[in-house]
Amino acid sequence: MLRVFMRRWVTDRETRRRDQYAALLAMVGLICAGLTLAFLLLSQAPGMAGAMGLGGVILFASAAAGGALGFLFSVPRVLSVGETNSKAPETSKAAQTVRLLGSNTNLERISEWLTTMIVGVGLSQITSVGEHFANFTNFLTRHNFKTVAAVGPFILIVGLVGGFVFLYLYTRLYLSPLFLHVEKLISRLGQEEVPTQEERIREIARELAEKTGASILRYIANVDRITLDHTMHVLSALLYEDEGYLTVLDIGEDLADTVAGEMPRFWYLMAAANGQRHHQLLEAGAPAPEQAKAHKAVLEAVQKAVDLDPSFKRRLADLAQPTARDNDLQDFASDRRFRKIVG
């Protein structure tokens, strides 16, 4: 119980941290945009107030440019599953994995092109930096901002370097894990090795293969590594066996707090298994608290499946058709909360 609680707590904490990092960057951007606008309005005033406003505009404008450069220079590269170092053995597990769905890498390509171009153009124009700073100072002097003209280049450099360092480090330290999290969700979800009960799942697949003759189950029973996708196949087949739902619920209890909990198909199967359990309890005239517990478990699984993938609404609604071949949720055909979730 403690192990399960710790896994859930760590998972929730990591989710909160990712949300906080993204929210913090958005908040910093909004604050900087607001301050830039405020300084821009202040720069229209005469005297010291106008000079302060102009200095603020220079600082935040250069920081924005530096931040954009910092982001371009730090955009992480997405590696396809199975993409390994050229020195890695070709027989390694990573080299055997094939990526079926790739991420859009246009951002990475644009980052590479722009950084190459910026570095090339910057190096070719480095001898004229002094001339550009002199023109910048003369511009400020002509507009009666002599004080700002004296420190303007320094403010520009501080803003540029500060913005670059901030967003470069922020992207490398905090945004890169967000990129990685999204990449795992779209490309590797289901391909991870099953974290628990691998041998049990393999044995169940072997028994079902002998009983039904299903080639996919025979393949799973003899495969080198059992993935979550393989496990979903086995659990789905178990739902057609007498009291197979009990085994599905037992295995599902161990998998719920792993990466399987991010798969809508997993919660779809849990909803079906709990639906069978609810129907058996109802027919056996079990005590009301037991039926209520199964009822709650069904609705929670349905809600999680829909939250992860709204397209499962149709599939779950079909399970509630009493005359359908797969009618695991037949007891919920008229359940108001169920209809609201899948409606």
N, C-alpha and C positions, 0 to 999 in steps of 0.2 A: 504493500500500500504506500509506504514512504517513497519507494522508487518511482511509482507511478505519479505521485504528487510532485516529486522533484522534477520529473520530466515535463509535466504540464506547467509548472511554475517557471522553469527555465525557458520553455517555448514561449510562454506569454511575455516574459521579460524581454526576450529577444525581439518579439514583434513590437512591443512598446518602444524599444530603443530604435528600431528602424523607423517607426512612425515619427518619433521625436526628432531624429536626424533630418528627415525630409521636411518636417514642419519648421524646424529651426532655420533651415536654409531659406525657406519661403518667407519666414518672418524677417530675416536679415535683409532679403531682397526688397520687401515692402518698406521696411524702415529706411533703407538707403534711398529708395525711390522717393519716399516722402521728404526726406531731408534734402535731396537734390532739388526737388520742386520748391521747397521752402527757401533754400539758399538762392535759387534762381530769381524768385520774387524779391528777396532781400537785396540782390545785386542791382536792382533798378533804383534803389534809394541812393541819395547823394551822400558824400562824405564817408565816414568810418564804417557805417552800416553797409553801404554799397561795397566797400572793399572787402569786408568780412563775407558778404554774400558771394562775391566773385571768387574769393579764396575757397569757400566751401564748394562751389560749383566745379572748380578745377580739381579739387581733391576727390570728390565723388565720381566725377566723369572719368578721371584717370584710373580710379579704383575699379570702376566698371569695366574699362578696357583691359586692365590688368587681370581682373577676375575672368573675363572671357578667354584671355590667353592661358591663364592657369588651368581652366577647364579643358581647353583644347589639348594642352600638353599632358593632361593626366587622364584622359578618357581611357578606361581599361579596354583591353582587347578581349573579345569573347572567343574562347576556344571551343570548337566542336567537340562533343564527346568522342573520345577516341583519338583526338589530335594530341600527339605526344612529341617530345623532343626527338630530333632526328637520330639521336644516339640510343634511344630506347629500343629494347628488343622488340621485334615485330610480333613476337609470340606473346607479348604481355597482354593482360586482360584489357587494358585501356585500348590497345591497338585493335582488339577484336570487336570493340563496340562501335556500332554504326549510328550516326546521327540521322534520324528520319525527318526532323523538323528543325530548320535553322532559324536563328534570329536574324533580323534585319540589321546588317552591319554597316549601313550607309553612314551612320554617325562616326564610326571608327574610320572609314575611308576619308570622309570629309576632314576629320581631325588630322589624319596623316598628311593629306594634301595641303591643308592650310598651314600646319606647323612647318612643313618643308618649305612652302612658299614664303612664309613670314621670316623664317631663319635666313633663307636665301636673299630676299629683298633687304632684310635688315643688315646683313653683312655687306651687301653692295652699297648701302647708303650710310654706313657707319661713319665715313669721313665727313659727312655733311651734318652730323648731329649738332655740332657746335653752332653752325649757321642757322639751323632750325630753332635752337634755343634762343639765339640772338633775335631772330624775327619775332618769336613769341614774346620776348621781353619788350621789344620796340612797340609791338601791338598794344601791350598793356600800358606802356608809357604814353603813347599817343592818346589814349582814352582816359588820361588823368588818373591812372591807378599806379602812381609811382611806388607806393609802399608794396603793393601786391606784385609789381614788376620785379622788385628786388628779391622776393622770395617765391615768385611764381614757378620758376623751374624746379626749385626744391620741393614745393608742394606737389607738382606734377610727378616727380620721380617717386616721392613717398607714396602717393596714391597708387601709382602704377605697380610698384614693387609690393606694397601692402595687399592690394587686390589680387595680384598674381599668387603670392605666397598663401594667402588665406584660402582661395578657391582650389589651388593645387593640392594643398594638404587636406582640405575638407573632402575633396573628391577621392583622393587616395585612401583616406582613413575611414570615411563614413559613406560616401556615395558608391564606392566600389563594392562594398558588401551588399548594397541594394541592387546593383547590377547583377551581382552573383546570385542573389536570392531569386530575382525575376528569371534569370537564365535557367536556374534549376527547375523552377516551376513549369517553364514551357518546353524544356528539352529533356529533362531526366526523370521527371515525375513518373513513377511506375517502373523505371529501369533499375532502381536501387535494389540491392539484395535484400530479401526479407529479413528484418532484424531479429525475429524470434521464431522458434518452432519450425525451422527449415526442414528437419528430418521428418517431423510429423506431417507436414504438408506434402513432402515427397511420398511418404507412405500412403497418405490418403489418395493422392493422384494415382499411385500404382494400383490400389484396390479398386478405385473407380474405373480405371482403364481396363482391368480384367473383367469387371462386371458389365461395362457398357461398350467396350471396344473402341472408345473414342481415341483417335490418333493424337489429338492435342494433349490429352491427359497422359498418354504413354510417353510422349515427348517430354512433358514436364517431369515425369517420374525419373527420367534418365538424364536430364540436362545437368550441366556442370554446376550452374548456379541458379538458385531459385530467386526470381525477382518478384516484386510486388504485383506486376502484371500477371505473372504465372499464378500467384496466390489468389488473385481475383478470379481467375478461371476456375481454380479448384473450389473456391467458396461458392461460386455460382452453380457449379455442378452439384455441390452438396445440398443445395436447396431443393433439389428434385428427389433426394433420398428421404426415406422415412426417418423422422426426427433428426435429419441432417442439420436442421436449423440450430440445434443445440450445440453442435460442433462449430458451426459458423460463429455463433455468439461467443463461444469460449475463445476461439482464435481471435475474433474481432476485438475482444476486451484487451488483449495484449497489443494489438496493432493500433488501437485508437489514438494513442498518445505518441505515435511515431509519424514518419512522413506519410504513412498511409492515410492519416487523418486529413491530409490536404488533397486527397483524391475523391471527387464526387462519386465515382463508381463504388468506392468502399462504403460510403454512407448509404448509397442506393441499396447495396446488398444487406447492410445492417438494418435498413428499414424493412426490407422483405423478410429477413430472418425474424425480426421482432414482431412483424405482422403475423407470421405463422405461429409464433409463440402466443401472441394475443388470441388468435383464433382457437388454438388448442385449449388455452385456459378458459375461454368463453364456453366452449363445448363441454368441458369437464366440470363446469360450474365452480371454478376456483373462487376463493375468497376475493372480495372486491378490491382489497389493497393490492393483491398480486396482479389483477387485471389492470388496475390503474397504473401500476409501475410499468407494465408492458406497453400500455397505451401511451404513456409519456415518452418511453424510449423510442417508439415509432415516430412520434411527432418531432422529437429532437433530431433523429437521423434524417428525416425528410427535410427539415429546415436546413440542416448542414449541407446536404446534397444540393439543394436549390441555391443556397448562398454561394457555394463554390462554382456552380454551373447552372444557370437558370434553364438551360435546355432540358434538364432532367425533370422539369415539371410535367411534361407530356408523358414521359416514361413512368413516372410515379403515379400519375392519374390513371394510366392504363392498368396498373396493378390493382386498382380499386374496383375494376369491373368484375362483378360476381360471376359473369358467364365466360370470362376470358380464361385461356389456358393457364396463364400466370396471374393468379388472383390473390397474391399474398396479402394484399391490403384490402380485401373485400369488406372487412369490418368497418372500414373508414370511408365507404362510399358516400355516406351522408354526414360525416363528421365535419362540423362547421370550421374548425381550425385547420383541418387537413385541406379542405376545399379552398380555404383562403390562401394557404401556402402555395398550392399547385395551380391556383386559378389564374 
